[in-house]
Amino acid sequence: MIVPMKSPLYPIALCILAAGCLYLAFAQSDNKPQPTAPFRHVVFFKFNDSATNSQVAKIEREFAALSGKIDGITDFEWGASESVEKLNEGFTHCFLVSFKKKSDLEAYLVHPDHLAFKKLLKDVLDKAFVFDYTARKPSKSIQP
């Protein structure tokens, strides 16, 4: 059906056409999870005010050591906040644990070494924030 430009339906038809084009662009883009994409486990820590520097350093060491103890971890990195914007809500440490697939994270969560590590946190941790996701890359069409 062709909608004449002077018709009151013309703007609606344009919106539907634009929405369809956007849908097709994103549905066919590289910006969707791929079956071979890595699975990320991002953990943020906010330590108690009473946590000492040596207690925090021990948590850093023990968390990093998990990458050598638990199969399925493909990469590990961490850092302390250097926020310029000061929007970190008191969270001072970020740990990024990468896995080949989501089921590797699920095995990691119940692994005895991970469970032992979590026990170390009870006396020094005020809050934790965890975010898990399948990694995505931007579409080639939107890269500079």
N, C-alpha and C positions, 0 to 999 in steps of 0.2 A: 504494500500500500504506500503510495506517495502522498505526503502531507504538504499541501501548498504553503509557501512561506508566510502568507498573510493569515493562515488559519490559527485559531487560538490553541490548537494542538501542536503547533510547530515547536514551541519551547519544550513541551513535554517529550516530543519525539527526539529532540536533540539531547535531552537529559538521558533518555533511555539508551540512545546510541552511544553517548559518552560513557555511561556506566558499563555497557557491554564491552566497549573497547578497553576500558581500564581492567575489567575482569579478565579478558583474554590476555592482556599484557602481563598481569601478575600471575595468572594461572600457568602461563608458558615461560615465565622467567626463571632465572637461576636462584631467585630469592625465596625458595621453598626448601624445606628439609629434604636432604638427599639420604637415601638408605645407607650410604657409606660415610655420611657426615659424622664428625666426632660429637660425643655427648659431653657437655660441660656441667660441672658441679661447682658453683661459686658460693663461698662461705665467707661471711663478714662477722668479725668478732668485736664486741664492746666489752672490755675488761672492767672488773670491779675497780673502784677507786683504791681499794686496799691491795690490789695486785702489785707485786714488786716487779722490778725490771728483770730479775732472775727468773721469776715465775713465768713472765711473758716470754722470755727467751727460751725457756724449756718447752712451752707450748709450741713455739715456732719450730724448734728442732724436732719435736715429736711428731708434729703434723707433717713436716717435710720427710721424715723417716718412713712414713706410711707408703710413700711411692716406691720404696725398695722392698717393702714387705708384702704388698698386696698386688697380686696379678690383676691385670685389667686396667691399671693406671698407665696411661700412655704419656702423660706429661703432668708436671706440677710446677706451679709458680706462686709466689706470694709477695706481698709488700705491705708496708705500713703507710697509712694515709699521709699524703702530702697535699691535701686538698687546698686549692687556691680559693675555691668558692665557699668552703666551710659548710657544705651541705651534707656531710657524712653522719650527722645525727649522733655523734659520739662513738661511732664505729671506727676503730683505729687500724684494723688489720683485714686484709682481703686475701683469700686463698683460692686459687683456681686449679681445680683438679679435672683433668681430661681423661675421658674413656673412649674406647672404640665404639661402644654402643651402650644404650640405656641399661641393658641387663648386667653389664659390668659394674655400673654404679649400684644396682640393686644387690649384687654379690658383695661389694665393698661395704655397704651399710651394715651388713650383718656379720662381717668378718671379725674374728676375735681381736685382732690388733686394732681395728677401728673402734670396737666397743671399749677396749681398754683405754684408748686415747680419750674417748668421750668422758670417761671417769675422771681424768685429770682436769677436766674443765670445770667441774662442779664447784670448786672453791675459788676460782679466779674469774669466772665469766659472768658478766651481768646479762648480756643478751647475745644471741646469734641470729643472723639472718641468712637464709639459704635460698639460692635460686638455681634451678636446674633447667637446661635447655639443650636442644639439638642445634648445633652451630649452623648458621646460614651465611652465605656470602652474598654481597650485593650483585644485582643483575649487571651483566656486562654493559647493558645499554645505559645504566645510570652512573657508571664510573667516569671520572673526569678524563 
